[in-house]
Amino acid sequence: MKYYVDFHLLPDPELSVPILMNTLFEKLHRGLVEIDSHELGVSFPNVLCEKPFLGDCMRVHGSMLNLERLMARNWLTGMHDYLQVEPIKLVPEQTLHCRVQRVQPKTNVDRLRRRYMKRHGVTETEAVILIPDTVEKRVRLPFLQIKSQSTGQHFCLFIEHLTPQKQAVRGEFNTYGLSLTATVPWF
């Protein structure tokens, strides 16, 4: 991944940074689906891990060809008043690499029980015994609120930036620009 493009959100008195980032990310997802790319990765260089906040900048990493393919599409419709889009740039030399991945925590014990009852045909009492309250976890990761195109449901997409490392790891990215194996340049 030798190139990247930054998308900086501009301050807006009516829309918060998280709302704008949710919209920008959904548009990126649709753009990645349209070009059927598994070679573009995303990171959030201003992420705050101590607060669940992704910041005001989204960075997309990839080859010059794949970034140009993405940018040639009309995927940013409606966002131009809220964004400053940088030109495609070369990644600085001697940079670290970071894996940015989706985390799917088991956050709601009631939802887990309902799902289990539906799938396994057990009663609510049996589900309470099989899935105790201790299963529920609190998550302190930054997240995006996304609307599923297939189901129409809203969900939280928790994003974790792992510890930067010296070695880059090649691999595929999903249509959210995230990967369980591949890294992106981190600077």
HELIX and SHEET records of a PDB file:
HELIX    1   1 VAL A   17  GLU A   34  1                                  18    
HELIX    2   2 MET A   64  ALA A   72  1                                   9    
HELIX    3   3 HIS A   80  TYR A   82  5                                   3    
HELIX    4   4 VAL A  109  HIS A  120  1                                  12    
HELIX    5   5 GLU A  124  LEU A  130  1                                   7    
HELIX    6   6 ASP A  133  VAL A  135  5                                   3    
SHEET    1   A 4 GLY A  41  SER A  43  0                                        
SHEET    2   A 4 CYS A  57  GLY A  62 -1                                        
SHEET    3   A 4 TYR A   3  LEU A   9 -1                                        
SHEET    4   A 4 LEU A  83  VAL A  85 -1                                        
SHEET    1   B 4 GLY A  41  SER A  43  0                                        
SHEET    2   B 4 CYS A  57  GLY A  62 -1                                        
SHEET    3   B 4 TYR A   3  LEU A   9 -1                                        
SHEET    4   B 4 LYS A  89  LEU A  90 -1                                        
SHEET    1   C 2 LEU A  96  CYS A  98  0                                        
SHEET    2   C 2 VAL A 184  TRP A 186 -1                                        
SHEET    1   D 3 VAL A 100  VAL A 103  0                                        
SHEET    2   D 3 HIS A 154  HIS A 161 -1                                        
SHEET    3   D 3 PHE A 143  LYS A 147 -1                                        
END                                                                             
